[in-house]
Amino acid sequence: MRAIGAALLLSPLLLSLGAPAVAEIAVPPGAQPYLPITVKDIKMKARLALGFDKALLLNLGPAQKAKLKIFPLIGKMKFKDPIFPGGEALFRFNLVKVFPQGFEDGRMPTVWVDKPIANDADGILSALALEGDKITFRLSADKPGSRRYVLPRNGSSSASLETKAGGETIRLTLELNSPETILNARAAQALLAEGLVKRLPSVGLWRPFPGVALPFQRLQAMPGAALLGLPLRNAAVRITEAEAQAIDAEAKAGTSTEADDEDTLVVTASKGKKKGRKPWILIGRDVLDACSTITLDRPAKAWVMNCRFDAS
């Protein structure tokens, strides 16, 4: 997500030493992984996320309780983006010492936002904030006939992956908090150009944060369609409110406005260059629930997944 990523880039990433070499975190069926953390002697509950680099995102209330202070001069910025309630949010950030239970403590980029980030926890902690050679998320027992997938990350400190399709380089992230696989418009256009998907006359709502509901159009994957070996299943592309209403007059209204949302637009300039946000895909639970384990493998600089994808 561009706004969060821009804020985090302003802070250097610090590595801590002495972490356990291997750790396993249980994820109940259909649920999210959580971990107790301590921030400035204040105990909190964090939801663990696979999709962004080493950082902690906090709701405003817990950050105020911990009496967090912003980084001098540049520690406060406002971002406009439809993924936030009301279309904008104020970010405050600093390097803060965080202690995840069972792991080495250390300073990490910490962002607290004036709009709700999580309604099921005090904040969201990146899996990359947990030190250790291998951090495994256990979603279920290993399944007979499972296959091991090794997906190279974009560097040792990056949570994201890359693939190419339709003349585009597409950034992929793993998102346990999304029921569907979500694409922005440029990514969907690339997959359409490759003949991997087609649009369906059906819409729904993507809910990235509390109080946010952004319309999407469902996609049908063609037989054998896959990215990095992972099959395309229940995928959907971001569209505008007007597009959603045109497809389905009975569609529930989302929270976005008529303001320009570059994730829903693909515009070709006169010189042939594509405008709008760079293509991205969030791989959701429609795919990840077929995996028994998802491992952050630091030595391999990869996500290593044990999955069995039955024919659908």
C-alpha positions in Angstrom: 0.0 0.0 0.0 1.6 3.2 -1.2 0.8 5.5 1.7 2.1 3.1 4.4 5.1 2.2 2.3 6.0 5.9 1.8 5.9 6.5 5.6 8.0 3.5 6.4 10.7 4.4 3.9 11.6 7.4 6.0 12.9 5.2 8.8 16.0 2.9 8.5 15.5 -0.8 9.3 17.5 -2.0 12.2 18.4 -5.7 12.8 18.6 -7.2 16.2 20.7 -10.2 17.2 20.3 -13.3 19.3 16.8 -14.3 18.0 15.6 -17.9 18.0 16.7 -19.7 14.8 13.3 -21.3 14.2 9.8 -20.5 15.4 6.3 -21.7 14.6 3.1 -19.6 15.1 -0.3 -21.3 15.0 -3.0 -19.8 12.9 -6.5 -21.2 13.8 -8.6 -22.2 10.8 -10.0 -19.2 9.0 -8.6 -16.9 11.6 -5.6 -14.5 11.9 -2.2 -15.0 13.7 -1.7 -12.8 16.8 1.1 -12.2 19.2 1.4 -10.3 22.5 3.9 -7.4 22.2 5.2 -4.8 24.7 5.7 -1.2 23.6 7.3 1.0 26.2 6.1 -1.2 29.1 2.5 -1.2 27.7 1.2 -4.7 26.8 -0.6 -4.9 23.5 -2.1 -7.4 21.1 -0.8 -7.4 17.5 -2.1 -9.1 14.5 0.7 -10.5 12.4 0.8 -9.7 8.7 2.9 -11.1 5.9 2.5 -8.3 3.4 4.7 -5.4 4.4 8.3 -4.9 5.5 9.6 -4.7 9.1 7.4 -2.3 11.0 4.6 -2.0 13.5 1.3 -0.2 12.7 -0.7 1.0 15.7 -4.2 2.3 16.3 -4.1 5.8 17.8 -5.4 4.9 21.3 -2.7 2.3 22.1 0.1 4.6 20.8 -1.2 7.4 23.0 -1.3 5.1 26.0 2.3 4.2 25.4 3.1 7.9 25.1 4.9 7.6 21.8 6.6 10.6 20.5 7.1 11.5 16.8 10.5 11.6 15.1 11.7 15.2 15.2 10.7 17.5 12.3 9.6 14.8 9.8 7.7 12.4 12.1 4.2 13.5 11.0 2.6 13.3 7.5 -0.8 13.3 6.0 -1.7 10.8 3.2 -4.7 10.8 0.9 -5.8 7.4 -0.2 -9.2 5.7 -0.5 -8.0 2.8 1.7 -8.4 5.1 4.7 -11.8 6.1 6.2 -12.7 9.5 4.7 -9.9 9.1 2.1 -7.1 10.4 4.2 -5.1 9.7 7.4 -2.5 11.4 9.5 0.6 9.2 10.1 3.0 9.7 13.0 6.1 7.6 13.2 9.4 7.0 14.9 11.9 4.2 15.7 10.4 2.5 18.8 11.7 -0.4 21.0 9.2 -3.3 20.6 9.2 -6.6 22.4 7.3 -9.4 20.6 6.6 -12.2 23.1 9.1 -15.1 22.5 11.3 -13.1 20.2 14.2 -10.7 20.5 13.2 -7.1 21.2 14.6 -4.2 19.2 13.8 -0.8 17.7 11.7 -0.8 14.6 9.8 1.7 12.4 6.5 2.3 14.3 3.6 4.1 12.7 0.4 5.3 14.5 -2.5 6.5 12.5 -5.5 8.8 13.4 -7.8 6.4 11.6 -8.5 2.8 12.7 -5.9 0.3 11.4 -7.3 -2.8 13.1 -10.5 -3.6 15.0 -9.4 -7.0 16.2 -6.1 -5.9 17.8 -4.1 -2.9 19.0 -2.1 -2.9 15.8 -0.5 -4.9 13.0 3.0 -6.2 13.2 5.0 -7.3 10.1 6.2 -10.9 10.2 9.6 -9.5 9.2 9.8 -7.8 12.6 10.2 -11.2 14.2 13.9 -12.1 14.2 15.0 -15.6 13.4 16.2 -17.7 10.4 12.8 -19.3 9.8 9.4 -18.1 11.1 6.6 -20.6 10.2 2.9 -19.8 10.2 1.0 -23.1 10.7 -2.4 -22.9 9.1 -3.3 -26.6 9.3 -1.8 -30.1 9.4 0.3 -31.1 6.4 -1.8 -32.6 3.6 -0.9 -35.7 1.7 0.1 -34.8 -1.8 1.2 -31.3 -0.8 3.9 -29.5 -2.9 6.6 -27.2 -1.6 6.7 -23.7 -3.2 9.8 -21.5 -2.8 8.9 -17.9 -3.8 12.0 -15.5 -3.8 11.4 -12.2 -2.1 12.6 -8.9 -3.4 15.6 -8.9 -1.1 16.4 -9.9 2.4 14.4 -7.1 4.0 11.4 -7.2 1.6 8.1 -9.0 2.2 7.0 -8.7 -1.4 7.4 -10.8 -4.5 7.6 -10.0 -8.2 6.3 -11.6 -11.4 5.9 -10.4 -15.0 2.8 -10.6 -17.1 1.3 -8.6 -20.0 4.4 -6.4 -20.3 4.3 -5.4 -16.6 6.3 -6.1 -13.5 3.8 -6.9 -10.8 4.4 -6.7 -7.1 2.7 -9.5 -5.1 2.2 -9.7 -1.4 0.6 -12.4 0.9 -2.5 -11.2 2.8 -4.1 -13.5 5.3 -6.6 -10.8 6.2 -8.3 -10.7 2.7 -10.8 -13.5 1.7 -10.1 -12.8 -2.0 -7.1 -12.1 -4.1 -7.2 -8.4 -4.9 -5.7 -6.7 -8.0 -5.4 -3.1 -8.9 -6.4 -2.1 -12.5 -2.9 -2.3 -14.1 -2.3 -5.7 -12.7 -5.7 -6.9 -13.9 -5.1 -5.4 -17.4 -1.8 -7.3 -17.5 -3.4 -10.6 -16.7 -6.2 -9.9 -19.2 -3.6 -9.3 -21.8 -2.0 -12.7 -21.0 -5.4 -14.4 -21.2 -5.2 -15.5 -17.6 -8.5 -14.1 -16.5 -11.7 -12.6 -17.8 -14.1 -10.1 -16.1 -17.4 -11.3 -14.6 -20.6 -9.3 -14.2 -20.3 -9.5 -10.4 -19.1 -7.0 -7.8 -18.2 -7.1 -4.2 -16.4 -5.0 -1.5 -12.8 -5.1 -0.3 -12.4 -4.1 3.3 -8.7 -3.4 3.9 -9.2 -1.4 7.1 -12.2 -0.8 9.5 -14.7 1.6 8.1 -13.5 1.1 4.5 -15.3 -0.8 1.7 -13.9 -0.4 -1.8 -15.7 -1.9 -4.8 -14.2 -4.7 -6.9 -15.3 -6.7 -9.9 -14.8 -10.4 -9.8 -12.6 -12.2 -12.2 -12.7 -15.7 -13.6 -9.4 -17.5 -13.9 -8.7 -19.4 -17.1 -7.8 -23.2 -16.7 -4.2 -23.5 -15.4 -3.8 -19.8 -14.7 -1.2 -19.2 -12.1 1.4 -16.7 -10.8 4.7 -18.0 -9.4 3.1 -21.4 -9.4 0.2 -20.3 -7.2 -3.2 -20.8 -8.9 -5.5 -17.9 -9.5 -8.8 -18.6 -7.7 -11.3 -16.1 -6.3 -9.6 -13.0 -7.8 -11.1 -9.5 -8.1 -10.0 -6.2 -9.5 -10.5 -2.7 -7.9 -13.1 -0.6 -9.7 -14.8 2.8 -9.0 -18.2 3.2 -7.3 -19.7 4.3 -10.7 -18.3 1.1 -12.4 -19.8 -1.0 -9.6 -23.2 0.6 -9.9 -23.1 0.2 -13.7 -22.4 -3.6 -13.3 -24.9 -4.2 -10.6 -27.5 -1.6 -9.8 -28.2 -3.4 -6.5 -24.6 -3.3 -5.3 -24.1 -2.0 -1.8 -22.4 1.4 -1.8 -18.8 1.4 -0.7 -16.9 4.2 1.0 -14.8 5.6 -1.9 -15.7 8.9 -3.5 -15.6 10.4 -7.0 -12.1 11.6 -6.3 -9.4 10.1 -8.6 -8.3 6.7 -7.4 -5.4 5.6 -9.5 -5.7 1.9 -8.5 -8.9 1.7 -10.5 -7.7 3.5 -13.7 -5.4 2.5 -16.5 -4.7 5.4 -18.8 -2.4 5.3 -21.8 -0.5 8.5 -22.4 0.3 9.8 -25.9 3.9 8.4 -25.7 2.5 5.0 -24.9 3.4 5.0 -21.2 0.9 3.7 -18.7 -0.2 6.0 -15.9 -1.7 5.1 -12.6 -0.2 3.2 -9.7 2.2 0.4 -10.4 0.6 -3.0 -10.7 0.0 -4.9 -7.4 -1.7 -8.1 -6.3 -2.7 -9.2 -2.8 -2.8 -13.0 -2.6 -5.6 -13.7 -0.2 -7.1 -16.6 1.8 -8.7 -18.1 -1.4 -5.2 -19.3 -2.2 -3.4 -19.3 1.2 -6.0 -21.5 2.9 -4.8 -24.4 0.7 -1.4 -24.1 2.4 -0.5 -25.9 5.7 2.5 -23.8 6.4 3.9 -20.4 5.2 7.5 -19.8 6.2 9.6 -16.6 6.2 12.9 -18.2 5.2 15.6 -15.5 5.8 18.6 -17.5 4.6 16.8 -18.4 1.3 15.4 -14.8 1.0 12.0 -16.4 0.2 8.6 -17.4 1.3 8.4 -21.2 1.5 4.9 -22.6 1.4 3.6 -26.2 1.7 0.3 -26.3 -0.2 -2.1 -28.7 -2.0 -4.2 -27.0 -4.6 -7.0 -29.3 -5.5 -8.7 -28.8 -8.9 -11.5 -26.2 -8.7 
